[in-house]
Amino acid sequence: MFAGAFMMGAKDRLLSPIIPFRFFASAIVFHVAGWAVLSWGAETALGFVGGTGAVLAALHLITLGVLAMTAMGAAYQMLPVATRRQLGPAWVCSLSWWLFNPGIVLLVMGLAGGWGAALDLGGFLCVAALSLFGLLVARNLLQVTDLPAVTWPAWVAVACLAGLLVLAVLLVLDMDVGLLVNRPAVAAAHALLAGYGFMGMLVVGFSAVLLPMFVLAKPVDDAAGKRVAVIAALALLAGLLGTLWGENLVQGAGSILGLVALGFYFAVQRRVLASRMRKKLEPFFRLLKAGWGLQVLSLLAALALVSGAPAEIMAPLWGWLLVFGWLLSFATGILQRIMPFLASMHSGAKGGKPVLLSQLTSPRLLDIHAVLHLAAVVLMAVALFFDLPLVARVAAFCGLGGAMAFAGFALVMMHVYRAHERST
């Protein structure tokens, strides 16, 4: 059975295109905004270990505005297709978007300028939007008894989402009333659950559906999918407890278990690619493969940090490799493939021919994005490690240029899609 079976009857489970594309459009706008804010305060990224300002604002523009927004749009559309179960009322999906966008803007304003009212209201809206998302995903998963390679990682992601939202509320309240005894440990635990937990496990779950579907390969083996989910969950638990308790040995065990889980995950993906019918890998795989390599480096950086490496160097480097390296590379790689895919599926709904994928893609703009994005990742890593402010600023501007090229690709795609719909 090949992954194309996932798509049997898929059109019957497609949402209105406005729902996923709203999330993707927001992700593209916040992508540009995140790099722009980082360009404004690039030098402050050197040695950054906490506190308000441009770096924290840019970080949340990427994590919430790009990564979470992309995950929500993809999950709302692809989970019903993969599980063959309805996700929930479409109006609830739309409501989460209406809550999330102003929430991100207000939260980022509060983080950049230390404005308590904006921080509180923005935090409330973001928590509300992500809570709705978590409830809809959980509702869908409760109806599914098969597909453990998808559902097991997704359940871990939902659990991590609940934990990170609790910690996020505590961190926001702490800025007003100072209730946390060890704020840096709570902030680090929040980052761990957000990066490796919520987003990381969604990546594992989505990979079991999207990658076999895009390359026309056999689906992920159930036993292998369960193994990855269980080991990753143990790694997350060890990392979380070690971070909150301040136990470097437990944190180190979490990093090592994470590397083990990653090894099994890579073995799964290698088997998927070996069974593919589409022999030539599409260009979006260059970002996915780069992201996988950067994920390994992020875990090695975490291991070095708990082994005694200087925190002012390794802490920001770890965060950079995790968010801008692995997760952002993976998210933009998936976006550049899933947006034309969904546009093609939705096109011709009135009886005309669907628009071809090749017509919806702008290879030159995507090449520019890939080169500038990867250059930004490498240059900023060098700047953080060697304390080079000028290189940090060049890196941020490279990232901004790449984000603008990516936005150009999205605009061209939507222009072609709408022109095709008008003509049919």
Buried (B, 14 or more C-beta within 10 A) or exposed (E): EBBBEBEEEBEEBBBEBEBBBBBBBBBBBBBBBBBBBBBBBBBBBBBBEEEBBBBBBBBBBBBBBBBBBBBBBBBBBBBBBBBBBBBBEBEBBBBBBEBBBBBBBBBBBBBBBEBEEBBBBBBBBBBBBBBBBBBBBBBBBEEBEEBBBBBBBBBBBBBBBBBBBEBBEBBBBBBEEEEBEEBBBBBBBBBBBBBBBBBBBBBBBBBBBBBBBBBBBBBBBBEBBBBBBBBBBBBBBBBBBBBBEEBBEBBBBBBBBBBBBBEBBBEBBEBBBEBBEEEEBBBBBBBBBBBBEBBBBBBBBBBBBBEEBEEBBBBBBBBBBBBBBBBBBBBBBBBBBBBBBBBBBBBBEEEEEBBEBEBBBBEEBBEBBBBBBBBBBBBBBBBBBEEBEEBBBBBBBBBBBBBBBBBBBBBBBBEBBEEBBEEB
